[in-house]
């Protein structure tokens, strides 16, 4: 694997950190970055990375899938991960390399980037926990289906163009509380889709040098442009995000008992008793 190339200037300029401070943690929005061409992020380096990762940390499939698709309905593209990435310009595919922080050179890159964000993040949501990185490689016109994620996330666009379509986190019109409960008890990230959702999307066009802040559990899908795309997603968790996860998991347990619990408040400090109860119940094995 190519050694990490030191970066000799700030990737996130001061004005971007000011913009992020006005959004984080609850609002999606356009940001900017100055990450230069990097040997770790070339097509060949990414193909080699994909071939080295465990199967559980690689996901790839045809890019011409519907916006809303059940995970069990996603077809194979018939290629290996290395072939998918090396031929991404012409094979109509979408791929993600997960948990790149487990590879030393990529972890250094990830931690360098996250370190620049600490002055914004720590005063608002505390320590940056569980840092993770994901790299997306997409063919022209490919779709990343409608889904949500449990991390605080900034997606940096490196090559090509795409449009991020994002909806407000915690709004049950787009992701019902049962979808949160399902996800936080082991379900897949993909969400049911309705065409009527399109009217309420916040659309964020992205080109090289652009980035987008995606709040925890904000539903979104991505439509790639007419050229191959490479994006780097840098993510972290917080005590806040973990509390939210635990509140939804606690609701799932209550639902199995025949109750119909309300959607937890967006700021989980208000659901403190529920999350503490969930932690205690797990510790004494009252729930699995």
Secondary structure, DSSP 8 states (H G I E B T S, - for coil): --------S-SS-HHHHHHHHHHTTT--EEEE------GGGSHHHHHHHHHHS-GGGEEEEES---SS--GGG----SS-HHHHHHTTTTS-EEEEE--GGGSHHHHHHHHHHHHHHHHHHHHHH-S-EEEEEEEEEE-TT-EEEEE--SSEEEEEEEES-EEEEE--TT-TTTS-HHHHHHHTTT--SB----GGGGGG-EEEEE-TTEEEEE-TT--EEEEE-SS-EEEEEEEEE-HHHHHHHHHHHHHHHHHHTT-------SSGGGGHHHHHHHHHHHHTTS--
